[in-house]
Each structure stands twice: as C-alpha cells, then as structure tokens.
C-alpha cells in the first residue's frame, strides 16, 4: 500500500512546487510595481487559494525575502549553465546581463525588502554569497582561459558594475546597462594574456 500512496503524492508535490514558483513569479511582478500590493491580490493573480498561499508564505516578509533569495539563486545558478555551453568570456558577458535583470528587479523590490527587514524582530536580508560565488567561478574560468586580465577579484568586479544599481528600473535601462557592461567587459579583457 505504501508505494501506491507515494505515487499518488508525487503529482501533488510537483503541483505544490509549480504553485510556489507561480506565486514567486507573480509576487515579483506585483511587488516591483508596488511594495504595498495586498497578498490576496498576489494569490488571486497566481491562481492559488489563500490556504495554499499562506502555507507557502505565512507573512509578507517571508514572501519578499524568498523572492529575493530565489532570484539571487537563479542568477548564481545561471553562471554554471553558461560556462557549460559557452566560451568563458561569452559566459561572463551574458551572465552580466542576467545580473542586470536581477539588479533592476531588486531595485523595484527595494521598498518591499526595506519594509520586510526594517521592523524589530524581522529577518535579515539574505546575503549575496551565491552571487559572489558565481562571480568567482566566472572570473577564475576566464583567468584560466586567458580571456581577462589576471588577479581580478569578485570585489573588483562588483565595484566595476556598481553603476547598475544607479539605474532607474522604470526607465528604458537595458541599452544603457548593455553599454556599461560592454565597457566593463572591455576593461576586463585589457591586459588579458590571450588577447
């Protein structure tokens, strides 16, 4: 009997995962537009009931911080995927575009993140460890391939792209971000042994 029960439960687990991902997707869009979007609106637009919503995210802070963590992890994970399918310098430049989209989403979520982490006893904002690890991975792959100058640290890289966080997420930021990131990439390539 036990195997039958497990087989029956498997689709529920995948449905639950899809529900959670749908909630995160809708919440990112809605909270980016307005930090005060009611959770009931997010649940309705995600197509889930209140019970399902609150089982996944018992309060606004949990939802906001999970969006932030989830988006950051997706950006970090994309570094490995890009290195598997592209040359290191192409992977790094394309990953920068992923990071720019994350930066704009984070900027749009800034008010919601501030609200979620500013009250006494609220959880702390997640750290940037996954993104820092992804930067390290991409820089080392490029250094080994001779496609960037040696010795660039993740801290150097973050400072070099800091302009991303100055852009208005509600503007037409993509062309400007592309120019900025092309300049950073040109700077990283200058002095590379393979160029």
N, C-alpha and C positions, 0 to 999 in steps of 0.2 A: 504493500500500500504506500509506503513512504516514497518510492520512486515516482509513482503516479502523482502524488501531491507536489513533489519538486517540479515535475514537468509542467503541471498546471500553474505553479507560481512563477515560472520563468517569464512568460509574457507580461505578467504584472510588473515584474522588476524592470523590464525594458520599457513598458509603458510609463512607469514611475520615473525612469531616467529621462524619457522624452518629455514628460510633463515638466520636470525640473529644468531641463535645458530650454524649453519653450518659455517658462516663467522668467528665466535669466535673460533671454533674448528680448522679450517684451519689456521687462523691467529696465534693461539698459537703455532702450529707446525712450521709454516714458520718463524715467528719472533724469535722463540727459536733457530732455525738453523742460522738465520742471521737477525740482527736488521735492516738491510737496504733492506729487501725484498720489492720490489715495491708493492704498494697497488693493482695495476692492476693484478699482479700475484696471489695475495690472492683472489681477486674477481673471477678470472678465475677458480682457483682450487676449490673454494667454489661453483662454478656453478651459480653465480649470475651476472647480468649485472652491469655496472658501476653505473647506476642510483640507483639501489637497494642498492648497496654497500654504495654510498655516502649519501643516505637518512638515512641509519643506522649510518654511521660513517663519518661525514663530513671532518675529517682530521685524520692523523696518530695518533696524541696524544689522540684523543677520542677513537680510536680503542685500543691502547695499554693500556690505563687506564681502559677501560671496560673489557678487558681480565683479567687484574689483579684483578679488583673488582669481576668479575664473578667467577673466580677460587677460590678466597678467600671465597666468599659466599657459594660456593658448599662445600668446606671443612668444613665451620662452620655448614651448614645445615646437613651434614652427622653425626654430633655428636648426634643430636636428634634422627635421624633414627637408629643409632647404639644402643642407650640406650633403644629404644623401642623393639629391637629384641635380645639383648644380655645382659649378666650379666655386671654390671658396669665396672669391671676390664677388661673384654674382649672387651667391647666397647671402653674403653680408649686406650688399646693397638692397636686395629685395627684402631682407629682414628689417632693414631700416624703415621701409615703407609700412611693414606690419607695426613697428614700434610707433610710427607717426599716427597711425589709426588709433592705437591704444592711447597715445598721449591726448588725442582730440576727444576720445570717449571719456578719459579720466578728467579732462578739463570740464567737459559737460557734466560730469558727475560730481565735480568738486564740492558743490553746495550740499549734495546729499551725503557725501563722505564726511564733510565737516559736521553736519547735523548728527550723523551716526556715531561719531567719535568724540564729540565735544561735551556730552553730559557726564557728570561724575558717575563712575562705575561702568561707563560704556567700554566696549572692547577697543583695543588699539588698532590703528590702521595696519593692515598686513605689510610686512617688509618687502623689499624689492629683490630678495635673494634669487628667485627664479630668473628674473630678467638679467641680473648681474652674472649669473652662471651662464646664461645664453650668450651674453656679450663676450665673456671669457672664452667660451668654446669657439665662437666665430673668429675672434681675434687670433687665437692660437692656430686655428686651421689656416688662416690667411698668412700668418707669420711663417708657418712651416712651408707653405706653398710659395713663399717669396712675393706675395701679391700686395703686402702692405709693409710699411717701414717697421723694423723690429722695435720691440720694447713698449708698444702702446698698451696701456693698462685700461681695464674697464672704467676706472675713474676718469682717465683722459678722454675716453670715448663719450661718457655721459656729459662731461663738461663741453665737449665739442658740439654735441647735438642739443645743448640746453635751449637753444632758440626755439625748438619745437614747442616748449611749454609756454612760450610768449605769444603764440598764435591764437587767434580767436577761433574757437571751434565752430562758431556760427557763420564764419566768413567762408570764402572760397579758398581754403587753406592748402588744398592739395598741390597746385602748381608751385606755390611758394615753398612748401615743405620739400617738394622734389628738387627744386633748385638748391635749397640749403643742404639737403642730404647729398646731392651730387658734389657740392663744394667740399663737404666733409670727406666723402669718398676719395676725391682728387687729392686732398691733403693726406689721407692715409696711404695712398699709393706713392706719393712723392718720397723718394729715397728707398723704395722697395727694391730688394736685390734682383727680383725677377723682371723689373720693368726697365 
